Amino acid sequence: MRIALGADHRGFALKEALKVWLAGRGHEIADFGTEGADRVDYPDYAFKVADAVSRRGADRGILICSTGIGMSIAANRFPKVRAALCSSVRLARLSREHNDANVLCLGADFVSVAGARRIVGVWLRTEFAGGRHVRRVSKLSDRGCR
């Protein structure tokens, strides 16, 4: 799977840890930055990852900032992007099963590296359940929502 990664300065360390872990599991990684702990603006990186997912240049995206909130708000401005902020394995599973989320947002201040690995692992393995959820997810595009 081709995964686009992005983080601001607060999410940089977790992004780097996940990048190594994901590559070790055979995923193709597109790292959209940031490249260090110097202060940056989270929308710049959210927009790069969301654009890659929106244009189908990546299968999925993962965004990390201190809370994950800003990243999810920014990413959801793009067509075909369904970004979900997940702080647990259960939320990650449900974001895929029910919402067909294609961008995962994490809060580096709220999840450990081990916790993030568990969340990401479940999120990547979980398929969209379809069924009654198709109608609901399709309404996001039908109404012109991003």
trRosetta pair geometry for C-beta under 8 A, 3 or more apart (Angstrom, degrees):
i j d omega theta_ij theta_ji phi_ij phi_ji
1 27 5.2 -28 65 -126 80 96
1 28 7.2 -152 96 31 34 79
1 59 4.8 -101 -165 62 88 150
1 60 6.4 10 164 18 125 108
1 124 6.7 -174 48 -156 161 111
2 27 7.4 154 -98 -176 20 81
2 28 4.5 -27 -104 76 70 111
2 29 8.0 179 -155 -77 55 17
2 30 6.5 34 179 -14 95 109
2 57 7.7 -104 126 144 140 51
2 58 4.9 -131 120 -135 98 61
2 59 5.0 122 55 -1 73 93
2 60 7.9 154 87 30 53 63
3 22 6.0 -81 55 176 149 150
3 27 5.2 11 5 167 119 132
3 28 7.1 152 20 78 68 55
3 29 5.7 -25 70 -109 91 62
3 30 7.1 -172 91 26 41 76
3 58 6.3 72 -143 -170 15 114
3 59 6.7 -46 -73 57 55 91
3 60 5.3 -19 -115 74 80 88
3 61 7.0 148 -167 -102 65 29
3 62 6.3 16 177 -1 113 105
3 124 7.9 -41 -84 -105 133 121
4 30 4.7 -28 -106 73 68 109
4 32 6.0 27 -175 -18 96 119
4 48 7.6 -157 177 125 126 81
4 49 4.5 158 127 -139 118 79
4 52 4.3 135 -83 86 157 145
4 53 6.2 -126 32 -48 135 86
4 57 7.4 65 -64 98 129 92
4 58 3.8 -87 -27 -68 104 174
4 60 7.4 -159 27 102 76 41
4 61 4.3 -25 69 -109 100 86
4 62 7.4 173 87 25 54 61
5 15 5.5 133 167 -158 120 102
5 18 6.9 169 -124 95 136 114
5 19 5.8 -117 32 -85 174 95
5 22 7.9 176 -60 35 130 154
5 29 6.1 -3 -3 -163 120 100
5 30 7.0 167 19 81 71 52
5 31 5.1 -20 66 -111 108 62
5 32 6.5 -180 83 22 50 79
5 49 7.0 -77 134 -104 6 125
5 61 7.4 173 -78 -158 28 65
5 62 5.3 -12 -111 66 72 96
5 63 7.9 162 -160 -82 46 41
5 64 8.0 -4 -168 5 87 104
6 15 7.3 -72 132 -121 10 141
6 31 7.8 142 -78 -165 51 49
6 32 4.3 -26 -85 71 100 110
6 33 6.4 15 -133 66 78 56
6 34 7.9 71 -165 -17 68 58
6 45 3.8 166 177 166 114 99
6 46 6.4 179 107 -75 140 33
6 48 5.8 149 -95 71 143 104
6 49 4.0 -124 1 -39 130 125
6 61 7.2 -5 13 -172 103 107
6 62 7.6 166 31 89 61 54
6 63 5.1 -12 72 -112 93 78
6 64 7.5 177 97 27 49 68
6 71 7.7 164 96 -137 103 120
7 10 7.7 -131 173 71 98 54
7 11 3.3 -134 -155 98 111 108
7 12 5.3 171 109 -77 128 42
7 14 6.9 165 -115 68 152 87
7 15 3.8 -129 -10 -43 142 139
7 33 7.5 -129 52 126 62 44
7 34 6.0 -91 87 24 72 82
7 45 6.2 -69 50 144 15 160
7 63 6.9 158 -82 -163 54 52
7 64 4.1 -14 -107 67 105 94
7 65 6.7 170 -155 -73 67 51
7 108 7.6 68 -150 -47 124 132
8 11 5.6 78 47 24 62 98
8 12 7.3 -80 108 -43 33 82
8 34 6.0 50 -145 -7 29 129
8 40 5.3 -156 -150 76 80 95
8 41 7.1 -95 -120 127 121 12
8 42 4.1 -61 -51 -88 135 76
8 45 6.0 -164 -66 25 63 138
8 64 7.7 -138 26 100 65 62
8 65 4.7 35 25 -114 114 91
8 66 7.7 -50 70 -19 119 76
8 71 7.8 -143 -12 -69 104 105
9 12 5.6 -20 -149 -21 34 120
9 34 6.0 -33 -68 68 56 157
9 36 7.4 -8 -119 107 85 56
9 37 5.2 83 -161 -164 94 43
9 38 6.1 -122 -103 83 127 28
9 39 5.2 -73 -4 -104 160 34
9 40 5.3 143 -34 20 96 84
10 64 7.9 -140 97 138 75 83
10 65 5.5 56 67 -173 112 58
10 66 3.9 -32 140 -62 157 85
10 108 5.5 177 140 53 82 133
10 109 7.0 -27 171 -40 122 99
11 14 5.4 -64 -165 50 67 109
11 15 5.5 74 137 -32 88 104
11 63 7.6 47 125 164 171 54
11 64 3.0 162 -167 120 136 94
11 65 4.9 -77 -27 -86 124 24
11 66 7.0 -123 -50 -49 82 39
11 71 7.9 25 -24 -51 160 143
11 106 7.2 125 -134 85 123 92
11 108 4.4 -173 -106 -34 65 131
12 15 5.6 -59 -148 34 28 114
12 16 6.4 26 159 -19 65 106
12 34 5.6 -62 -91 74 107 100
12 35 7.8 27 -136 125 120 6
12 36 6.4 7 -150 151 158 12
12 37 5.5 -140 52 -83 151 61
13 16 5.8 -54 -151 34 31 111
13 17 6.6 29 153 -17 64 106
13 37 7.5 23 -44 -84 91 105
13 108 7.1 109 58 -156 89 137
14 17 5.6 -54 -148 37 35 112
14 18 6.2 30 156 -15 68 107
14 64 5.2 -147 85 -175 119 159
14 106 6.8 -129 135 107 147 132
14 108 4.5 -156 -4 -114 139 104
14 111 7.6 80 -133 85 148 95
14 113 6.4 -160 -124 -95 77 74
14 116 5.9 139 -165 -48 115 172
15 18 5.9 -61 -147 41 28 106
15 19 6.1 36 154 -29 65 106
15 31 7.6 112 160 -139 116 101
15 62 7.8 160 -120 111 81 107
15 64 5.2 -160 -61 43 90 134
16 19 5.6 -48 -145 27 30 117
16 20 6.9 27 158 -14 61 102
17 20 6.3 -58 -157 35 30 106
17 21 6.3 24 151 -14 65 114
17 113 4.8 -69 144 -132 159 120
17 116 7.5 94 94 75 119 137
18 21 5.4 -60 -143 44 35 113
18 22 5.8 33 160 -19 72 108
18 62 6.7 -111 134 119 152 154
18 64 7.8 154 14 -37 143 145
18 113 7.8 -154 -56 -146 73 80
18 116 6.1 -85 -76 134 115 126
18 117 7.2 -169 -108 -83 79 68
18 120 6.3 135 -141 -46 120 167
19 22 6.1 -56 -142 38 24 107
19 23 6.3 23 159 -16 61 110
19 29 5.5 103 -148 -167 83 161
19 31 6.1 19 -118 -87 138 119
20 23 6.0 -58 -145 38 26 110
20 24 6.3 29 155 -21 62 110
21 24 5.8 -59 -153 35 27 114
21 25 6.9 15 153 -10 61 109
21 117 5.8 -100 175 -110 162 108
21 120 7.9 105 103 78 128 145
22 25 5.8 -66 -154 41 34 105
22 27 4.4 -50 167 53 94 132
22 29 5.8 112 97 -76 121 116
22 120 7.3 -82 -78 150 105 142
23 26 7.8 100 -177 -31 33 9
23 27 6.4 -91 -87 64 34 77
23 29 5.4 -61 -71 -9 94 128
27 124 7.8 -77 -81 -142 139 151
30 52 6.4 -170 96 -157 147 160
30 57 7.5 0 -4 134 175 101
30 58 5.8 -118 34 -87 133 120
32 45 5.8 141 112 -151 105 78
32 48 4.0 170 -175 116 141 132
32 49 5.3 -154 34 -62 150 77
32 52 7.1 -145 -60 -17 137 139
33 40 7.8 -95 143 142 115 175
33 44 8.0 -36 88 117 126 104
33 45 5.6 -127 86 -107 86 109
33 48 7.2 54 37 51 97 160
34 38 7.5 -137 167 60 136 77
34 40 4.9 172 -92 19 145 156
34 45 6.1 -78 -38 -72 78 139
40 44 6.5 -91 164 48 108 131
40 45 7.2 74 120 -26 132 115
41 44 5.1 90 82 -8 91 107
42 45 6.2 -69 -159 42 45 101
42 46 5.9 42 152 -21 79 111
42 65 4.6 5 -115 -95 137 141
42 70 4.7 79 89 115 151 130
42 71 5.8 -100 175 -70 122 74
42 74 6.7 -173 123 -7 93 151
43 46 5.4 -59 -139 43 37 113
43 47 5.8 41 162 -25 72 106
43 70 7.2 -94 -59 164 71 105
43 74 4.5 -171 -121 -118 75 142
44 47 6.2 -56 -151 32 22 110
44 48 7.0 21 152 -18 57 106
45 48 5.7 -48 -149 31 37 112
45 49 6.5 29 157 -11 67 106
45 63 7.0 144 120 -137 99 99
45 71 7.7 -39 90 -115 97 101
46 49 6.2 -62 -150 42 30 104
46 50 5.9 24 158 -15 68 115
46 63 5.5 49 -107 -138 77 149
46 70 7.3 -136 -41 130 148 78
46 71 4.7 -176 -92 -142 118 65
46 74 3.5 82 104 97 151 130
46 75 4.8 -112 -174 -56 101 78
47 50 5.8 -58 -137 43 27 109
47 51 6.0 32 161 -24 64 108
47 74 6.3 -82 -52 165 71 114
47 75 7.9 -152 -76 -92 33 53
47 77 8.0 -28 -103 64 82 120
47 78 7.7 140 -138 -56 58 122
48 51 5.9 -56 -148 34 24 111
48 52 6.7 25 154 -19 60 106
49 52 5.7 -55 -153 34 33 112
49 53 6.5 25 153 -12 67 106
49 58 7.5 -49 -159 44 67 156
49 61 4.2 122 168 -157 107 132
49 62 7.6 -109 -158 56 148 33
49 63 5.5 -176 64 -74 158 100
49 75 6.7 -36 87 -108 102 113
49 103 6.7 115 132 -130 113 121
50 53 5.8 -57 -147 41 34 107
50 54 5.9 37 154 -23 68 110
50 61 6.6 -135 -78 58 43 173
50 74 7.0 -152 -16 125 145 80
50 75 4.1 -180 -78 -141 122 71
50 76 7.8 -108 -125 -31 140 22
50 77 7.2 67 141 56 162 76
50 78 4.1 158 154 5 114 146
50 81 4.9 -1 -153 -99 94 164
50 83 7.1 -50 -100 -54 107 128
50 103 6.4 -14 -98 -78 75 159
51 54 5.5 -53 -139 38 29 114
51 55 6.1 12 165 -4 65 112
51 57 7.8 9 122 30 70 127
51 78 6.3 -143 -76 -120 48 147
52 55 6.4 -66 -142 47 22 97
52 57 4.3 -89 -156 73 73 111
52 58 4.3 42 139 1 110 114
52 61 6.6 129 75 -84 105 118
53 56 7.5 28 -177 -80 32 30
53 57 7.5 -79 -55 52 22 73
53 58 5.2 -52 -79 71 62 100
53 59 7.9 -19 -123 103 81 15
53 60 6.8 22 -113 -148 116 20
53 61 4.5 -85 -49 -22 130 120
53 75 7.9 30 42 -164 136 109
53 78 7.4 111 73 101 94 142
53 80 7.3 -160 128 109 83 97
53 81 5.5 92 95 -103 121 95
53 102 5.4 150 -172 127 130 116
53 103 5.7 -129 -3 -64 172 103
54 78 4.3 -104 -64 158 140 122
54 79 5.5 94 -151 69 116 68
54 80 5.0 130 -135 61 65 104
54 81 5.3 -50 -72 -43 90 101
58 61 5.8 87 103 -69 139 81
59 102 7.7 -129 150 -157 50 103
60 102 5.4 -138 -118 -170 69 67
60 103 6.9 168 -172 -85 68 41
60 104 7.2 25 170 -4 114 96
60 124 7.0 -160 49 -109 165 80
61 75 7.1 -173 97 -140 141 137
61 81 7.7 -16 31 -135 136 109
61 83 7.6 -44 80 -101 115 96
61 102 6.7 56 20 134 84 75
61 103 4.1 -11 69 -114 104 88
61 104 7.2 -174 96 27 55 62
62 103 7.2 -179 -78 -161 26 62
62 104 4.9 -12 -112 65 75 98
62 105 7.8 164 -161 -85 51 30
62 106 7.0 9 -174 -1 95 111
62 120 6.6 10 -110 -117 144 115
63 68 7.3 124 101 -138 88 73
63 71 3.8 177 132 -180 128 136
63 72 7.4 175 75 -62 130 53
63 75 6.0 -154 -8 -51 156 138
63 83 7.1 -6 26 -144 130 127
63 103 6.3 21 -2 176 109 108
63 104 7.3 175 27 88 66 49
63 105 4.9 -20 71 -108 98 76
63 106 7.3 171 88 24 49 69
64 68 7.0 -39 -131 -91 45 82
64 71 6.9 38 -13 -45 5 165
64 105 7.4 162 -83 -160 39 56
64 106 4.8 -18 -105 68 87 96
64 107 7.6 164 -151 -95 70 13
64 108 5.4 76 175 -51 108 100
65 68 6.1 168 50 -74 80 31
65 69 7.7 -85 73 42 121 56
65 70 5.4 -36 64 57 164 108
65 71 4.9 173 -2 -33 112 110
65 105 7.8 -17 20 -166 88 100
65 107 7.0 -28 79 -117 62 59
65 108 6.9 -118 125 5 18 102
66 107 6.2 7 132 -158 37 83
66 108 5.8 -65 -116 51 35 93
66 109 4.7 26 -173 -15 77 119
67 70 6.9 93 60 1 100 84
67 85 8.0 -1 139 -148 76 138
67 107 4.3 -17 -163 -120 26 122
67 109 6.4 -25 -75 42 54 115
67 110 6.9 58 -132 -12 52 124
68 71 5.6 -62 -155 44 46 114
68 72 6.0 44 152 -24 77 108
68 85 4.4 131 128 -135 119 103
68 86 7.9 -115 169 35 160 42
68 87 7.6 -168 33 -67 152 87
68 105 4.0 128 -169 143 98 97
68 106 5.1 -137 -89 114 125 10
68 107 3.8 -90 -8 -53 100 75
68 110 7.4 -79 0 40 115 126
69 72 6.0 -61 -151 35 27 106
69 73 6.5 25 155 -17 65 107
69 85 6.3 13 -87 -93 49 157
69 105 7.8 134 -59 142 17 141
69 107 7.3 28 -18 -83 73 115
70 73 5.8 -56 -148 36 32 110
70 74 6.2 27 157 -15 67 109
71 74 5.9 -60 -147 40 29 108
71 75 6.0 23 160 -18 67 112
71 83 7.2 -142 130 178 79 144
71 85 7.8 128 72 -90 94 96
71 105 4.6 166 94 -133 115 117
72 75 5.9 -55 -138 39 29 108
72 76 6.2 27 164 -20 63 112
72 83 4.6 -177 -139 124 68 117
72 84 6.9 23 -128 -150 123 7
72 85 4.5 -71 -47 -48 151 99
72 103 7.8 162 -117 109 65 112
72 105 4.2 -108 -63 6 92 165
73 76 6.3 -64 -150 35 23 108
73 77 7.7 36 150 -35 56 97
74 77 6.2 -50 -172 7 37 115
75 78 6.4 -54 -177 19 50 110
75 81 5.4 -131 160 155 84 141
75 83 3.8 92 94 -52 127 154
75 103 5.0 -138 165 116 149 162
75 105 6.9 -164 19 -66 142 117
76 81 6.1 -150 -110 104 37 105
76 82 7.4 40 -114 -129 87 30
76 83 4.9 -115 -58 36 82 107
76 146 6.3 123 155 112 60 81
77 81 7.8 4 55 61 39 132
77 146 5.3 26 -172 111 28 140
78 81 4.2 54 77 4 99 133
78 146 5.9 150 67 179 13 114
79 141 7.7 70 -160 -120 87 90
79 146 5.5 -72 -75 -126 47 88
80 102 7.6 -16 147 43 78 149
80 141 7.4 32 -84 -93 61 115
81 102 6.4 -116 -138 69 53 107
81 103 5.6 12 -165 -6 99 130
81 146 7.0 19 48 167 92 79
82 99 5.7 -170 163 152 134 99
82 100 6.0 73 56 91 155 74
82 101 4.8 -125 113 -116 99 50
82 102 5.5 86 48 16 84 82
82 103 6.9 166 79 26 41 84
82 137 7.2 -29 -86 -146 157 104
82 140 7.0 66 -92 117 108 172
83 101 6.8 70 -140 -155 14 99
83 102 7.8 -58 -74 67 51 61
83 103 3.8 -33 -101 82 81 117
83 104 7.6 -158 -151 -60 68 9
83 105 5.5 56 174 -29 105 113
84 91 7.4 -170 154 156 119 97
84 92 7.9 148 105 -115 126 46
84 95 3.7 172 105 -143 170 137
84 99 6.2 118 -68 86 134 145
84 101 3.9 -51 -2 -117 122 151
84 103 7.2 149 17 83 60 64
84 104 6.4 -26 67 -115 83 53
84 105 6.6 -165 92 23 32 89
85 105 4.4 -43 -94 80 66 114
85 106 7.7 157 -148 -79 65 23
85 107 7.2 41 -162 -32 108 98
86 91 4.1 176 -138 108 87 110
86 92 4.4 102 169 -72 157 71
86 95 5.7 -98 -70 -13 124 145
86 104 6.0 -46 25 -153 118 93
86 105 7.1 130 14 63 67 60
86 106 7.0 -35 65 -88 73 70
86 119 5.7 161 115 -167 116 124
86 123 6.8 163 53 -79 162 129
87 91 6.3 43 41 36 56 149
87 106 7.8 126 -93 -138 56 65
87 107 6.6 -12 -94 31 102 110
87 110 5.5 -46 -130 130 118 128
87 111 6.1 -155 -144 -62 69 111
87 119 7.7 -72 -165 -102 14 148
88 91 4.7 96 57 9 84 100
88 92 6.9 -143 97 -6 45 87
88 119 6.9 173 148 -100 11 107
89 92 5.5 -55 -149 36 33 115
89 93 6.3 34 154 -20 67 105
89 118 5.4 -58 -77 140 113 105
89 119 5.7 -130 -84 -96 56 59
89 122 4.9 95 -154 3 88 160
90 93 5.8 -54 -149 35 30 110
90 94 6.3 22 157 -11 65 110
91 94 5.8 -59 -143 44 31 107
91 95 6.0 38 157 -28 67 106
91 119 8.0 -7 68 -138 90 108
92 95 5.8 -52 -146 30 27 113
92 96 6.9 18 156 -10 60 105
92 104 6.8 22 -128 -128 96 125
92 119 4.7 163 -51 -164 147 76
92 120 7.5 -115 -142 -67 150 21
92 122 4.8 104 100 88 127 110
92 123 4.0 -87 -175 -66 111 93
92 126 7.2 148 132 12 81 142
93 96 6.2 -67 -161 39 30 104
93 97 6.0 17 155 -11 70 115
93 122 5.3 -58 -65 158 86 121
93 123 7.4 -116 -66 -83 40 52
93 126 5.0 168 -134 -89 63 157
94 97 5.6 -57 -130 46 35 106
94 98 5.3 -2 -179 12 73 118
94 99 7.5 53 138 4 67 99
95 98 7.1 -55 -113 52 14 87
95 99 5.2 -46 -160 49 52 119
95 101 3.9 -11 157 1 101 142
95 104 7.4 119 102 -105 151 82
95 123 6.9 -8 69 -123 115 100
96 99 7.3 -36 -64 58 9 73
96 100 6.8 42 -159 -112 45 27
96 101 5.8 -80 -77 42 51 89
96 123 5.9 160 -43 -150 125 59
96 126 3.8 122 82 101 147 115
96 127 6.8 123 151 85 115 6
96 128 6.2 -115 167 -75 69 56
97 126 5.9 -71 -49 171 81 121
97 127 7.5 56 -98 86 64 49
97 128 6.6 143 -134 -139 25 33
97 129 4.3 42 -170 -28 80 111
97 133 7.3 -171 143 -54 59 168
98 129 6.6 5 -73 25 45 122
98 133 5.2 -151 -151 -115 49 134
98 136 7.9 -21 175 79 80 141
99 133 7.3 -110 -64 -166 28 120
99 137 6.4 142 -154 -95 43 106
100 128 4.2 17 -96 -106 90 129
100 133 7.2 145 -26 142 96 121
100 137 5.2 44 24 -129 121 158
101 104 6.6 91 133 -77 124 65
101 123 7.6 -58 85 -154 117 107
104 119 7.4 154 -177 139 138 105
104 120 6.7 155 99 -108 162 72
104 123 5.1 46 -84 171 144 163
106 110 7.9 -156 178 65 70 95
106 111 5.7 -77 -169 42 107 141
106 116 5.7 54 -154 -123 157 106
106 119 6.9 133 -101 94 117 148
106 120 7.9 -38 -57 -61 139 96
107 110 4.0 33 94 26 117 114
107 111 6.3 115 71 2 68 95
108 111 7.0 -76 -123 53 24 80
111 115 4.4 -136 -166 99 85 122
111 116 4.9 111 131 -63 122 82
111 119 6.7 -33 -155 -3 150 145
112 115 4.4 96 49 9 78 104
112 116 6.8 -138 92 -6 40 86
113 116 5.7 -54 -146 36 29 112
113 117 6.5 34 153 -22 63 103
114 117 5.7 -51 -151 31 32 114
114 118 6.7 31 152 -17 63 102
115 118 5.8 -54 -152 35 34 110
115 119 6.3 32 152 -17 67 107
116 119 5.6 -54 -145 39 33 112
116 120 5.9 29 158 -16 68 109
117 120 5.9 -56 -140 41 27 107
117 121 6.0 32 159 -24 63 110
118 121 5.8 -55 -145 35 26 114
118 122 6.5 21 160 -12 62 107
119 122 6.3 -62 -153 39 26 104
119 123 6.1 24 154 -19 64 114
120 123 5.5 -58 -142 40 30 114
120 124 6.1 26 161 -17 67 108
121 124 6.2 -60 -148 37 24 105
121 125 6.4 11 159 -9 62 114
122 125 6.0 -67 -145 44 29 105
122 126 5.9 28 162 -29 68 113
123 126 6.2 -55 -138 28 23 110
128 133 7.0 -151 -179 102 91 136
128 137 7.9 -26 -155 -25 131 166
129 133 5.5 88 71 15 97 141
130 133 6.3 156 149 57 7 100
130 134 5.4 11 -158 -48 61 109
131 134 6.6 159 66 -3 21 97
132 135 6.3 -49 -170 29 47 110
132 136 7.0 39 143 -12 70 110
133 136 5.5 -61 -152 42 44 112
133 137 5.8 38 156 -17 78 108
134 137 6.1 -59 -142 41 27 104
134 138 6.0 26 160 -20 64 112
135 138 6.0 -59 -145 37 24 110
135 139 6.9 35 153 -30 59 101
136 139 5.9 -48 -160 18 32 115
137 140 5.9 -38 -173 10 46 115
138 141 6.0 -56 -163 41 50 104
138 142 5.9 52 142 -25 76 110
139 142 5.1 -53 -134 41 39 117
139 143 5.9 28 169 -13 71 109
139 145 8.0 32 128 21 65 127
140 143 6.8 -65 -149 39 19 100
140 145 4.7 -87 -165 73 65 120
141 144 7.7 42 -178 -72 35 21
141 145 7.2 -89 -71 54 22 77
